[in-house]
């Protein structure tokens, strides 16, 4: 399961509306190869469920994750920071053995 903080939820709803998506577009979280640590997080909005998807709901938002990515993301919390030291979504992933300085990639 993936958890979303209140701050991340607010920003996700704001972005979904700004990008012209409806409430039927849900958050898709996945892991892809790349980045300076080997694996990268990928976020987007999607209205198409795939057979390989697992779905969760937290704070009223539906989250879609493909089964392969789920292995890397179990127990992760998605947060949003708009402070002076950085702005954007942050993944708090208990499975990551290390992360890069920008927080966009990680290793297991």
N, C-alpha and C positions, 0 to 999 in steps of 0.2 A: 504494500500500500504506500501511496505517496500522500504526504500532508501538505497543506497550503496555509501559510500564515495569513492573518487578516490583511496585512499590508500588501501581500502578493495578490490576494483575491481582489482587492480594490483596483490594483493596477491592471490585472488581467481583464476585468470587466471594462475598464476604461479603454484599453487597447482593442478589445473585441469590438466595441462600439465604434471607435475611431477608424478601424479598418473596414467597417461596413458589414461585419458578420452579425448573424442573428444569434439568439439564445440556443439555437440548434447546432451551433458550432461549438465544439467542446475542445478543451485543451488536449493537445497531443504532445506527449513527452517521449523522447527517444534518446538512444545513445548511438553514436556513430564513431567510427575510427577517425583519428586525426588529432590535431592540437599538439601542444608541446609535451603533454603527458601521455598521449596515446589514445585517449577516448574523449569525445566531446558530447556535451548535452545539446539537445535540439528541442526547441519549443515552437509550437505553431497551433493554429486553430483548424479544426477539421470537422466536417459533418458526415464523414463516411467511416463507418465501423468496418473493420476488416476481420476476417475469420481468426486471425492470429492475435487479435487484441484482447487485453484484459481491461475492464473498466472499473473505475473507482469513483466515489463521490466524497468530497470534503468541502464543508462550508457552502454547500449548494452548487458547487461546480463539478461537472463531470470531467474525469481525466481518463484518457485513452493511452495505453502503453502496449506496445507489441511484446510478446512473451520473451523474446531474446533480450530486449532492453530491460525488462522487469527484473531479470537476474541481477543487474547492476544497480537498480534503483530502489529495491525493497527497503523501506524504512527511511527514505529520503524526505526531507522537508524543503519545500520551495519557499523562499523568502524574497522580499524586495527591499533594496536599500536605495535611498536617494540622498544620502549624506555627502559630506565634502570629500570623503576618501573613495568615492566610487558610486556609481549609479547603475542599477540594473538588478536583474534577477540573480539570486544566489542559491546554489544547491548545497544543502547541508546533508552530506551523504555519508552514513556510517560505514559504508562498504569501501570507500576510497582510502587507499593507503597513502596517496599523496595527490596534491592538486597543484596546478600552476599558479603563478602570481595573480593572474586575472580571474581565476576561478571558473574559467569556461572549459577547462579540460582536467582530466583526472586519470589516475591509474589504480588498478586493483592489485 
